[in-house]
Amino acid sequence: MASPQSNFQDLLPTMADKLGGDGLIGELCNGFNLLMDPTKGVITFESLKRNSALLGLQDLGDDDLRSMLQEGDFDGDGALNQMEFCV
């Protein structure tokens, strides 16, 4: 059985080509705002789990969601700020 990551296709370069730099940044900001906890201003496990279906990610399990957070969590606080999300 293939892991979910093995089927991942990075569409960021295609999006950048179609949207341009400013458009891409705008879309990343929209995605961050969609997934973040509005009271904390960061993406937490709970806010990601609650809002992931809005991005078609409803089939991801808790372990997958935690892995997504850990991959981008450069400062180790357990959440993603906007800079971490965009990187």
C-alpha positions in Angstrom: 0.0 0.0 0.0 1.4 3.4 -1.0 1.7 6.1 1.6 -0.4 9.2 1.1 2.8 11.3 0.6 3.8 9.1 -2.4 0.9 10.4 -4.4 1.5 14.1 -3.6 2.1 16.4 -6.5 3.5 19.8 -5.7 1.3 22.2 -7.6 2.9 25.3 -6.0 5.1 26.0 -9.1 2.1 25.8 -11.4 0.1 28.1 -9.2 2.9 30.6 -9.1 3.1 30.5 -12.9 -0.6 31.1 -13.3 -1.2 33.6 -10.4 2.1 35.5 -10.4 3.9 36.3 -7.2 1.4 38.7 -5.7 -1.5 36.4 -6.6 0.2 33.4 -5.0 0.9 35.3 -1.8 -2.7 36.3 -1.7 -3.9 32.7 -2.1 -1.5 31.5 0.6 -2.8 34.2 3.0 -6.4 33.2 2.2 -5.5 29.5 3.0 -3.9 30.5 6.2 -6.9 32.6 7.3 -9.2 29.7 6.4 -7.3 27.2 8.6 -6.2 29.4 11.5 -7.8 29.6 14.9 -9.2 33.2 14.9 -8.7 33.6 18.7 -5.0 32.5 18.6 -4.0 33.8 15.1 -2.2 30.5 14.3 -3.1 27.2 12.8 -3.5 24.7 15.7 -4.2 21.0 15.4 -7.8 21.6 16.4 -8.3 24.4 13.8 -6.7 22.3 11.1 -8.9 19.3 12.0 -12.0 21.5 12.1 -11.3 23.3 8.8 -9.4 20.7 6.7 -12.6 19.6 5.0 -12.9 23.0 3.5 -9.8 22.2 1.5 -10.9 18.7 0.6 -8.7 17.1 3.3 -11.5 15.5 5.3 -10.1 12.0 4.7 -6.8 12.8 6.5 -6.5 11.2 9.9 -5.2 12.8 13.1 -1.7 11.4 12.5 -1.6 12.9 9.0 -2.8 16.3 10.3 -0.2 16.3 13.2 2.5 15.4 10.6 1.5 18.4 8.5 1.8 20.7 11.5 5.1 19.3 12.6 6.6 19.6 9.2 6.1 23.4 9.1 6.5 24.1 12.8 10.0 25.7 12.8 9.8 27.2 16.2 8.4 24.1 17.9 5.4 25.7 19.5 3.0 23.1 18.1 1.2 25.6 15.8 1.8 27.3 12.5 2.1 31.0 12.2 1.6 32.7 8.9 5.3 32.7 7.9 5.6 28.9 8.8 2.5 28.2 6.7 3.7 30.1 3.7 7.1 28.5 3.7 
